[in-house]
Amino acid sequence: MYGTGIGSLKVFAGDKTSSLKSIWKKIGAQTQDPHKWDTGTIDIPLFSNLAVTIEGTRGKTFKGDIAIDDILLKAGACNALG
């Protein structure tokens, strides 16, 4: 997410048959260096019929870039913290 015209990047998740809920978002430029890669981790809630949507929006101008370069989904249970 680089540039002066960045809007937002959002991730929604939920059951395919109902409304998806927002589970993660970033707004505006996230770096001053276009060659710097940022990573993120999102815990997706458990749904029986999972759907995930990634939504990118631009800001007031076209001067910016949002990219998603690699996605890895891992199955597993959440470790509860005591």
N, C-alpha and C positions, 0 to 999 in steps of 0.2 A: 504494500500500500504506500505508494510514493507519488508525490506531486501536490500541486496546489488545488486540484479539483477533485479530491477524493471525498466520497460520500461515506458509505459504510459497507462492512462485510458482516453478514449475519448467518447463523446456523440455526435451523429449526428442526425439531424432531417430534415424533409422535406416532400414534396408530394411523395407518393409511385411511381408515374409515372415519376419522374425526379431525378436528382442527389441530394443526401442529403448533407447538409452543417454542418460543425463542429460548435457546439454551446457551448462546454465546454471541458476542458482538464486539466489533472494533469500529471506531469512528475516526475519520480523518487520517492524515498521513501518519505512518508509524515509524518512519526512518528518514534520515537526511541523506542516506547513502543508498542509491539505487542498486548497488551491487551486494548489499548486506541482506542475507536471508534470515528471516525470523521464523521460528517454529512455534507451534502451539499444540496443546493437548486438551481435548474436550472429553469429558465423561458423558456418554449418551445414556439417558435413562432406559430402563428395560421396558420394552413394549412387545406384545405378542405379534404384531403385524407392523414392524418398524418401517417408517419412512423418514428420510433425512433430506432436507433441502438446504442448499447453500445459495445465498442471495447477495449479490454485489450491486451497489448503486453508486452512481457518480454524484459528484457535488454540483456546484453551480456552473462549472466549466468542464471542458473536456481534457484539461491538462493534468492527467494523472493516470496511474496504472495500478490495477489490482490483479494479482495472480495467485493461483493455487497450483503449486507445482507437484505435490506428492501427497497422497492420502493413504493411510494405513488403518484398517479397521481390525481390531483385535477382539475376539470373543473372550469373555471371562466375567467372573463375579467381582463386585466391588469389595475391597477390604475395608470393613468397618473399623473406624478408629474408636477405641475404647472409652 
